[in-house]
Amino acid sequence: MGDFRLGLAIAAGKMSALSIRRLGRGGGTALPGVVSNALDHDILDKLAARVPGGCVVVAGTNGKTTTSRILAEILERSGLGVIHNRSGSNLVRGITAAFTEQVSLSGVPSGQIAVIETDEAALPEIVRRTKPRLIVLLNLFRDQLDRYGELDSIARSWKETLNTLDPSQTILINADDPTLAAISEDSPAQRLSFGFAECQYTLDHLPHAADSAICRRCGASLVYDELYLSHLGDYHCEQCGYQRPALDYGAREIQLHGLDSGELTLGTGDEALHLDASLPGLYNLYNAAGAAATALTLGMPGWVVQSAIGEFKAAFGRIERVEIDNRHLVLVLIKNPTGFNEVLRTLAMSEMVDPVMIVINDLDADGRDVSWLWDVDAEHLAEVEAPLSTAGIRSGDMAVRLKYAGIPESRITPLGDLDTALEQFVESVPEGRTAFILPTYTAMLRLRELLHKRGVVEMFWET
């Protein structure tokens, strides 16, 4: 009866995905998982257990889509078939939908290993159901407070989950995040770490949006010897002696090349692997280092890691480059204060003067509470001469935030509704020039729908 139920759930999931796509109602990246789970509540557990090489779960507030895509690319280039929720649908329903699509009707996986990107709140259930061989934790930042509550509640749930693991499992953490270091130190699983061993690009003080500056052992304030990004850095506690764990994979010789790329050398004990990343910004070098460390932990060849990272194409909306009407658009997703800050920091460091349109929505997937805009260091934009436009449901709120950041009103153009704003913005960009669009999540989806109608991008489930 169990096998029959599983087969029925797989077939129903496949049929619903096919129907949704043929009807043009979306990519079928979530609803098929709802259907399959309704028919067999254990379908994800059963299918994950059938993957020969086990599952790798990737979680974090920022960077999980890019990191998991880089990792999947490395594994595929190494000759492995990879089951992966590539669309970025990362709740239980989306992960289930990805599995049902990538197994046969009898439940035989199409790949030898699974790479599962998971939402922060879904991590405990995904770990319980898939029993991963390796869990990769990238960071924990303040995100959608109206959806998840305070960062501490997520940290507590993660810690409880990590404490249920066994010694056959491995955790790979970004040790530059003091929260991840603290919540993983008592886990029975093997713990490995990656981070920046040295970096010339440092911050003078904690940004307003930074969260984890408190020692989780004694409650004293952490002292940062180096601060790289939000609360990520090399830290210690002067009261109890707690400090950043030793790095198993340490990044050195970090170089940023404007808005195009970056590079680093990843130390792995006695060896070093030079990585040229085709993505800009420190945050993307963290993603590249995390993906490389994961791949090396899984035993992948260094030369494959190098080639995959060097040739990687950004996921939809993550430094995605689009050509339209002889203009070059760069789409950069912004989801929370830390991610937004790093995008603005990267733009400011490049001293760019290209037009920027910021598109803010407040739908459920964006977070209804837009007070997070006041946690963003929008003052970075006062350092560049770029003309600025705002659009989306909360276009006015973003324009006000820019005004209070000290940017002259003459540089700010509120465009309102995205459907009309896109055309106006593109027309304002001189032919042959580059412009940047910074949308929140639902704004990015709508933006890509509009660009798809113009024939310049594929829909996200097709990329």
Helices and strands as residue ranges (DSSP letters): H 2-22, H 31-39, H 43-49, E 55-59, H 64-77, E 82-84, H 92-101, E 113-118, H 123-130, E 134-137, H 145-148, H 151-162, E 170-174, H 178-184, E 190-196, E 223-229, E 232-236, E 249-257, E 261-268, E 271-277, H 282-297, H 302-310, E 318-324, E 327-332, H 337-350, E 356-359, G 370-375, G 378-383, E 388-391, H 395-404, G 409-411, E 412-416, H 418-428, E 434-439, H 441-453, G 460-462
